[in-house]
Amino acid sequence: MENLFKLPTVLPAKEVFEPLIPDRGIMIERIISKGQASPPGIWYDQPRDEWVVLLQGHAELAWRDGRRERLAPGDWLLIPAHEQHRVESTSMDPPCIWLAVHGKLT
């Protein structure tokens, strides 16, 4: 048994992406962020829908159309495929722990 809240002893400088099940059309992963944000001018344009929940920490996401969402523990959202978005900020203490599901969800 694994624990979603157990963090590595030392977190690397980059975000940590951990697939929890093999990708067979749907992928479930844990993401650990510690102060990371999308590089300036970079907008994610993913080929699949993404449902994401923030389990720990605080974060802010932005969309190309000007929308912004601040997330606290327990907040979740669905990002449809090809909806351009970026991570504006993630907390360092505590680090953000995300659970993300990628696939055809809509």
Residue pairs with C-beta under 8 A, 6 or more apart in sequence:
2 20
4 30
4 55
4 97
4 99
5 55
5 56
5 97
7 32
7 95
7 97
8 16
8 32
11 32
11 34
11 95
14 36
15 31
15 32
15 33
15 34
15 36
16 30
16 31
16 32
17 29
17 30
17 31
18 29
18 30
18 31
18 32
19 27
19 28
19 29
20 28
20 29
20 30
21 27
21 28
23 102
25 103
25 104
26 101
26 102
26 103
27 101
27 102
27 103
28 99
28 100
28 101
28 102
29 99
29 100
29 102
30 97
30 98
30 99
30 100
31 96
31 97
31 98
31 99
31 100
32 95
32 96
32 97
32 98
33 57
33 59
33 87
33 90
33 95
33 96
33 98
34 90
34 91
34 92
34 95
34 96
35 89
35 90
35 91
35 92
36 87
36 90
37 86
37 87
37 88
37 89
37 90
38 44
38 86
38 87
38 88
42 86
43 64
43 84
43 85
43 86
44 84
44 85
44 86
45 82
45 83
45 84
46 79
46 81
46 82
46 102
47 81
47 82
48 81
48 102
48 103
48 104
48 105
49 78
49 79
49 80
49 81
49 102
49 103
49 104
49 105
49 106
50 78
50 79
50 100
50 101
50 102
50 105
51 76
51 77
51 78
51 79
51 100
51 101
51 105
52 76
52 77
52 79
52 98
52 99
52 100
52 101
53 74
53 75
53 76
53 98
53 99
54 71
54 72
54 73
54 74
54 75
54 76
54 96
54 97
54 98
55 73
55 74
55 97
55 98
55 99
56 73
56 94
56 95
56 96
56 97
57 73
57 90
57 91
57 94
57 95
57 96
57 97
58 70
58 71
58 72
58 90
58 91
58 96
59 70
59 71
59 87
59 88
59 89
59 90
59 91
59 96
59 98
60 68
60 69
60 70
60 71
60 87
60 88
60 89
61 68
61 69
61 71
61 77
61 85
61 86
61 87
61 88
62 68
62 69
62 85
62 86
62 88
63 83
63 84
63 85
64 84
64 85
68 88
69 75
69 77
71 77
78 105
78 106
79 85
80 106
81 106
90 96
